[in-house]
Amino acid sequence: MEIRNDAETSSYMSLFAAVSYGIASMAMVFINKAVLMQYAHSMTLLTLQQLATTMLIHFGRSMGYTKARGVDVTTAKRLLPVSIFYNANVAFALASLKGVNIPMYIAIKRLTPLAVLIAGFFYGKGRPTMQVTLSVVMTAAGVLIAALGDFSFDLFGYSMAFISVFFQTMYLVLVERSGAEDGLTSLEIMFYNSFLSLPFLMFLIIATGEFPNSLSILLAKSYSFPFLVILVLSLVMGIVLNYTMFLCTIVNSALTTTIVGVLKGVGSTTLGFVLLGGVQVHALNVTGLVINTAGGVWYSYAKYQQRRSKTVKQITDLEAHRK
């Protein structure tokens, strides 16, 4: 009985983490797109999001609201690659949103499971099942078909999105492994990630020439109340998204996090056709997006079945051992 109760509690926590990440992730795409339509300096926006996260966790710990441990040099060194890959992922994703419409952006990001599976194969996770393989191929085929019918095709934006997929894959795998090895909470990993990213981001916005011009433009636009609301929402949701993403990856796995990303993309793709300027519809583009979405749903179902079978087998083995 205790085994089953523990399994149910774990399942509820896994579900909460997955749903929270899905909602935060979907909202963040539209909020970032809305900000970038008025403020094109994506690197400065990312720097502000990471700065807000660092300050919030630091003051929360100082005032006793969180039990997160202080900075440890050894842990910081281990998590440095996580921070680098995470910020590279977000930086390229934000850059792609400036030129790619939301449905196509989500379709390209659905290629992340393919990249995660390939990465997992190389570090010893084994070969995927036939269903998983076919669903991933279907998802990739949908992206190619949709791109052929994309009236707003932007080579730079597409390139940024594909590079973002690569860095997101590396980041997810590293988060899963670092959380298991170091025993850190999602809040602690989030603090290290934000704190370690600040020097790199500051260097980049200065080296690329964004700063100080981007700050001057931001101050000028802050007099607009609607823009200020969207900006604050972006900073708050950046914190929420970071926390739920780390929580989902630690409580579940890197693969589960990508599955949630695929499923939330169904709603985001639909809304993306009508919100924030919408998309010029082409039959080929719509067909590709439908195939891409169907592949994503099929992939998620295949992984769910695989995980469920594994959980049932573990419970059965444990009960048999106790007898």
C-alpha positions in Angstrom: 0.0 0.0 0.0 2.8 2.4 0.9 4.5 1.8 -2.4 1.3 2.6 -4.3 0.7 5.8 -2.2 4.3 7.0 -2.9 3.8 6.2 -6.6 0.5 8.2 -6.7 2.2 11.2 -4.9 5.0 11.1 -7.3 2.6 11.0 -10.2 0.6 14.0 -8.9 3.9 16.0 -8.5 5.0 15.0 -12.0 1.6 16.1 -13.4 1.7 19.4 -11.6 5.3 20.1 -12.8 4.4 19.2 -16.4 1.1 21.2 -16.5 2.7 24.3 -14.9 5.6 24.2 -17.4 3.2 23.8 -20.3 1.1 26.9 -19.3 4.1 29.0 -18.6 5.8 28.1 -21.8 2.8 28.8 -24.0 2.2 32.2 -22.3 5.9 33.1 -22.6 6.0 32.7 -26.4 3.2 35.2 -27.0 4.5 37.7 -24.3 8.0 37.7 -25.7 6.7 38.1 -29.3 4.5 41.0 -28.1 7.6 42.7 -26.5 9.9 42.1 -29.5 7.3 43.6 -31.9 7.9 46.9 -30.0 11.4 46.4 -28.7 13.8 44.5 -31.0 16.8 44.2 -28.5 16.3 40.5 -27.6 19.7 40.2 -25.8 18.9 43.1 -23.5 15.5 41.6 -22.7 17.1 38.3 -21.8 19.6 40.1 -19.6 16.8 41.9 -17.7 14.9 38.6 -17.2 18.0 36.9 -15.8 18.8 39.9 -13.6 15.2 39.9 -12.2 15.4 36.2 -11.4 18.8 36.5 -9.6 17.6 39.4 -7.5 14.3 37.8 -6.6 15.9 34.6 -5.4 18.7 36.4 -3.6 16.4 38.7 -1.6 14.0 35.8 -1.0 16.9 33.8 0.6 18.2 36.8 2.5 14.7 37.4 4.1 14.2 33.8 4.8 11.4 33.1 2.3 13.3 30.3 0.6 15.7 27.6 1.9 17.9 27.7 -1.1 21.6 27.3 -0.2 24.2 30.0 -0.9 26.7 30.0 -3.8 29.2 27.1 -3.8 32.2 27.4 -6.1 32.4 23.7 -6.9 28.6 23.5 -7.8 28.9 26.7 -9.8 31.7 25.2 -11.9 29.5 22.1 -12.6 26.5 24.1 -13.6 28.4 26.6 -15.8 27.8 24.5 -19.0 24.0 24.4 -18.1 23.9 28.2 -17.9 25.8 28.6 -21.1 23.5 26.3 -23.1 20.4 27.6 -21.5 21.1 31.2 -22.4 22.3 30.3 -25.9 19.0 28.5 -26.4 16.9 31.4 -25.2 19.0 34.0 -27.0 18.6 32.2 -30.4 14.9 31.6 -29.7 14.3 35.2 -29.0 16.3 36.2 -32.1 14.2 33.8 -34.3 10.9 35.2 -33.0 11.8 38.6 -34.5 11.6 37.0 -38.0 9.5 33.8 -37.7 5.7 33.6 -37.1 4.6 31.8 -34.0 3.1 28.6 -35.7 6.4 28.0 -37.6 8.5 28.8 -34.6 6.6 26.2 -32.6 6.8 23.7 -35.5 10.6 24.0 -35.6 10.9 23.8 -31.8 9.0 20.5 -32.0 12.2 19.0 -33.5 13.7 19.1 -30.0 12.5 15.5 -29.2 14.4 14.2 -32.2 17.6 16.0 -31.0 17.1 14.7 -27.4 16.6 11.1 -28.6 19.8 11.4 -30.8 21.7 12.8 -27.8 20.4 10.1 -25.5 21.5 7.4 -27.9 25.1 8.8 -27.9 25.3 8.8 -24.1 23.9 5.4 -23.6 20.1 5.6 -23.4 19.5 3.1 -26.2 17.5 3.1 -29.3 13.9 4.4 -29.4 10.9 2.3 -30.2 9.4 2.1 -33.8 6.5 4.3 -32.8 8.7 7.0 -31.4 11.0 6.9 -34.5 8.0 7.2 -36.9 6.4 10.0 -34.9 9.6 12.0 -34.9 10.1 11.5 -38.6 6.5 12.6 -39.1 7.1 15.7 -37.1 10.3 16.6 -39.1 8.5 16.0 -42.4 5.7 18.4 -41.3 8.3 21.2 -40.6 9.7 20.8 -44.1 6.3 20.9 -45.8 5.1 23.8 -43.7 8.3 25.8 -44.5 7.6 25.4 -48.3 4.3 27.1 -47.8 5.5 29.8 -45.5 4.8 33.2 -47.2 6.8 35.0 -44.5 9.9 32.7 -44.8 12.9 34.4 -43.1 16.2 32.6 -43.6 17.8 34.3 -40.6 14.9 33.6 -38.3 14.8 29.9 -39.4 18.5 29.6 -38.8 18.2 31.1 -35.3 15.3 28.6 -34.5 17.3 25.6 -35.6 20.4 26.6 -33.6 18.1 27.2 -30.6 16.9 23.6 -30.9 20.4 22.3 -30.7 21.2 24.4 -27.6 17.9 23.5 -25.9 18.7 19.8 -26.4 22.2 20.2 -24.8 20.6 22.3 -22.0 17.8 19.8 -21.1 20.2 16.8 -21.0 22.6 18.7 -18.8 19.9 19.9 -16.4 18.6 16.3 -16.0 22.1 15.0 -15.2 23.2 17.9 -13.0 20.0 17.7 -10.9 20.5 14.0 -10.4 24.2 14.3 -9.5 24.3 17.3 -7.3 20.9 17.0 -5.5 20.0 20.6 -6.0 16.5 21.9 -5.9 14.9 23.5 -9.0 15.1 26.9 -7.3 18.9 26.5 -6.6 19.6 25.5 -10.2 17.6 28.4 -11.4 19.6 30.8 -9.2 22.9 29.4 -10.4 21.8 29.5 -14.0 20.7 33.2 -13.8 23.6 34.3 -11.7 26.3 32.7 -13.9 24.7 34.0 -17.1 24.9 37.7 -16.2 28.6 38.2 -17.0 28.3 36.5 -20.4 25.1 38.4 -21.2 26.6 41.8 -20.2 29.6 41.1 -22.4 27.4 40.1 -25.3 25.1 43.2 -25.2 28.2 45.4 -25.1 30.2 43.5 -27.7 27.2 43.5 -30.1 26.5 47.2 -29.7 23.1 46.7 -28.1 24.1 48.6 -25.0 23.7 51.4 -24.1 21.4 52.3 -27.0 19.0 49.5 -26.0 18.7 50.9 -22.5 18.0 54.4 -23.8 15.2 53.0 -26.0 13.8 51.0 -23.1 13.6 54.0 -20.8 11.9 56.0 -23.6 9.3 53.3 -24.2 8.7 52.8 -20.4 6.5 55.9 -20.5 4.0 53.9 -22.5 1.8 52.1 -19.9 0.8 49.2 -22.2 4.4 48.5 -23.1 5.4 48.7 -19.4 2.8 46.1 -18.5 4.0 43.7 -21.2 7.6 44.2 -20.2 6.8 43.5 -16.5 4.8 40.4 -17.5 7.8 39.2 -19.6 10.1 39.6 -16.5 7.7 37.8 -14.2 6.9 35.0 -16.6 10.6 34.6 -17.3 11.0 33.7 -13.6 8.0 31.4 -13.7 9.1 29.6 -16.9 12.6 29.1 -15.6 11.3 27.5 -12.3 8.7 25.3 -13.9 11.1 24.1 -16.6 13.8 23.1 -14.1 11.2 21.5 -11.9 9.6 19.5 -14.7 13.1 18.3 -15.9 14.1 17.2 -12.4 10.8 15.7 -11.3 10.2 14.0 -14.6 13.0 13.9 -17.2 14.4 15.9 -20.1 12.3 13.9 -22.5 9.0 14.6 -20.5 9.8 18.3 -20.7 10.1 18.2 -24.4 6.8 16.2 -24.6 5.0 18.9 -22.7 6.5 21.4 -25.0 5.1 19.5 -28.0 1.6 19.3 -26.5 1.4 23.0 -25.5 2.4 23.8 -29.0 -1.0 22.6 -30.3 -2.7 25.4 -28.6 0.0 27.9 -29.3 -0.1 27.1 -33.0 -3.8 27.6 -33.2 -3.7 30.9 -31.4 -0.7 32.0 -33.4 -2.8 32.1 -36.6 -4.9 34.9 -35.2 -3.0 36.7 -32.4 -0.2 39.3 -32.8 -0.8 40.0 -36.4 -1.8 36.5 -37.4 -0.3 34.5 -40.3 -1.0 34.6 -44.1 -2.6 31.2 -44.7 -1.3 28.8 -47.4 -2.6 25.3 -47.9 0.9 23.8 -47.9 1.8 25.6 -44.8 -1.3 24.5 -42.9 -0.9 20.9 -44.2 2.7 20.8 -42.9 1.7 22.2 -39.5 -1.1 19.7 -39.2 1.3 16.8 -40.0 3.9 18.3 -37.6 1.3 18.6 -34.8 0.0 15.1 -35.4 3.5 13.7 -35.2 4.1 15.6 -31.9 0.9 14.2 -30.4 1.7 10.7 -31.6 5.2 11.0 -30.2 3.8 12.2 -26.8 1.4 9.3 -26.7 4.1 6.7 -27.5 6.4 8.1 -24.8 3.5 8.1 -22.3 2.7 4.5 -23.0 6.4 3.6 -22.7 6.8 5.4 -19.4 3.5 3.9 -18.0 4.6 0.3 -18.9 7.9 0.9 -17.1 6.3 2.3 -14.0 3.8 -0.6 -13.7 6.7 -3.1 -14.1 8.7 -1.3 -11.3 5.7 -1.4 -8.9 5.1 -5.1 -9.7 8.7 -6.0 -9.2 8.9 -4.1 -5.8 5.7 -5.8 -4.5 7.0 -9.2 -5.6 10.3 -8.5 -3.8 8.5 -7.6 -0.6 6.5 -10.8 -0.7 
